[in-house]
């Protein structure tokens, strides 16, 4: 009887707190790469290498950003050319809506985006569900 209970107990799925999993993944990555990234409180971490000059964009802004997006294992899932990509800030993932306004025109740095501020439980092309995303960004233009 004890054996049957053990088998059923092993099959019982524990509820995973994805925010805690993402926090550990991001923290471990930052520590192992000796980065000085800061948290925003939402789960997003950022590293400003160059603040840039001028105004900070907001959700109503159109921005041009040169970027490389990759997973913590280094798999690149998207990147721009040197001319960057232009888009309305209100039209992108929440991690960018929160992170891009931390920079000014000409600013460079990294965003460490937890899955809830990225694509969440949805897989997208080379991005598995529940993935932490890392972006090297340069904010080229704010309009």
Secondary structure per residue as TSV (DSSP state, phi and psi in degrees):
chain	resnum	aa	ss	phi	psi
A	1	X	-	360.0	-40.1
A	2	X	H	-63.2	-38.9
A	3	X	H	-61.5	-44.0
A	4	X	H	-62.2	-43.0
A	5	X	H	-61.5	-41.5
A	6	X	H	-63.1	-41.1
A	7	X	H	-63.5	-45.1
A	8	X	H	-66.4	-37.1
A	9	X	H	-64.5	-36.2
A	10	X	H	-70.6	-29.5
A	11	X	H	-82.0	-13.2
A	12	X	S	-70.0	123.5
A	13	X	-	-81.1	133.0
A	14	X	-	-86.6	143.8
A	15	X	-	-75.3	125.7
A	16	X	-	-92.3	132.2
A	17	X	-	-91.5	97.5
A	18	X	H	-60.2	-34.7
A	19	X	H	-61.5	-40.4
A	20	X	H	-68.5	-39.9
A	21	X	H	-61.0	-48.2
A	22	X	H	-61.4	-42.7
A	23	X	H	-57.8	-44.1
A	24	X	H	-66.5	-42.6
A	25	X	H	-60.0	-47.5
A	26	X	H	-65.5	-47.4
A	27	X	H	-59.3	-45.4
A	28	X	H	-61.5	-41.6
A	29	X	H	-63.8	-45.7
A	30	X	H	-62.2	-44.7
A	31	X	H	-66.3	-48.0
A	32	X	H	-67.5	-23.7
A	33	X	T	-100.2	6.2
A	34	X	T	52.7	50.0
A	35	X	-	-101.2	153.8
A	36	X	-	-107.4	56.3
A	37	X	-	-82.1	152.0
A	38	X	E	-118.7	145.6
A	39	X	E	-86.2	153.5
A	40	X	-	-99.2	-15.9
A	41	X	S	107.4	-17.3
A	42	X	S	-95.6	-6.9
A	43	X	S	112.7	-19.9
A	44	X	-	-75.3	138.7
A	45	X	E	-118.6	151.8
A	46	X	E	-143.0	155.1
A	47	X	E	-134.8	118.3
A	48	X	E	-98.5	115.8
A	49	X	E	-90.3	-32.3
A	50	X	E	-149.1	120.0
A	51	X	-	-65.5	-33.4
A	52	X	-	86.5	-174.0
A	53	X	E	-133.9	165.2
A	54	X	E	90.4	-151.2
A	55	X	E	-91.5	155.7
A	56	X	E	-82.7	139.4
A	57	X	-	-72.3	162.4
A	58	X	-	-132.0	-177.3
A	59	X	T	-60.7	-22.0
A	60	X	T	-85.4	-6.8
A	61	X	-	-80.5	151.9
A	62	X	E	-103.4	133.3
A	63	X	E	-128.5	153.1
A	64	X	E	-114.5	123.3
A	65	X	E	-129.0	130.9
A	66	X	E	-93.1	128.3
A	67	X	E	-150.8	161.6
A	68	X	E	-132.2	125.7
A	69	X	E	-108.0	132.8
A	70	X	E	-148.6	163.5
A	71	X	-	-88.5	168.3
A	72	X	T	-63.0	-21.1
A	73	X	T	-85.0	2.5
A	74	X	-	93.7	-5.5
A	75	X	-	-65.1	117.0
A	76	X	E	-80.9	126.9
A	77	X	E	-109.1	-14.8
A	78	X	E	-167.4	147.0
A	79	X	E	-161.7	156.3
A	80	X	-	-101.1	171.3
A	81	X	-	-80.9	-177.0
A	82	X	T	-64.2	-21.9
A	83	X	T	-80.8	-12.6
A	84	X	-	77.7	-172.5
A	85	X	E	-128.4	141.9
A	86	X	E	-109.5	135.7
A	87	X	E	-160.7	159.8
A	88	X	E	-75.4	131.1
A	89	X	G	-61.8	-27.0
A	90	X	G	-73.0	-8.6
A	91	X	G	-102.0	5.5
A	92	X	S	-112.3	176.8
A	93	X	-	-59.6	153.5
A	94	X	H	-59.2	-32.9
A	95	X	H	-61.0	-35.8
A	96	X	H	-78.2	-36.4
A	97	X	H	-60.2	-34.6
A	98	X	H	-86.4	-38.1
A	99	X	H	-83.7	-40.8
A	100	X	G	-60.2	-39.5
A	101	X	G	-65.3	-6.8
A	102	X	G	-75.5	-13.8
A	103	X	S	-109.0	160.3
A	104	X	E	-112.2	171.0
A	105	X	E	-51.4	131.2
A	106	X	T	87.3	-5.8
A	107	X	-	-70.3	146.4
A	108	X	E	-131.7	149.0
A	109	X	E	171.9	-159.8
A	110	X	E	-129.9	146.4
A	111	X	E	-119.6	133.1
A	112	X	E	-112.1	104.8
A	113	X	E	-104.4	117.4
A	114	X	-	-68.3	158.8
A	115	X	G	-56.9	-36.5
A	116	X	G	-63.9	-24.9
A	117	X	G	-100.3	3.8
A	118	X	T	-111.0	-112.4
A	119	X	T	-108.7	4.2
A	120	X	T	57.5	-133.9
A	121	X	T	-81.8	-0.4
A	122	X	-	-89.6	126.3
A	123	X	-	-81.8	145.3
A	124	X	B	-144.0	111.5
A	125	X	T	49.8	-113.9
A	126	X	T	-84.8	2.6
A	127	X	B	-102.4	111.3
A	128	X	-	-68.3	159.8
A	129	X	T	-58.1	149.7
A	130	X	T	59.2	36.2
A	131	X	-	-92.9	137.1
A	132	X	-	-76.6	135.2
A	133	X	E	-114.1	141.4
A	134	X	E	-121.3	134.6
A	135	X	E	-127.8	127.4
A	136	X	E	-89.3	123.3
A	137	X	E	-128.5	151.8
A	138	X	E	-136.7	119.6
A	139	X	E	-84.3	104.4
A	140	X	E	-82.8	-36.6
A	141	X	E	-150.5	144.6
A	142	X	E	-127.9	124.9
A	143	X	-	-128.4	360.0
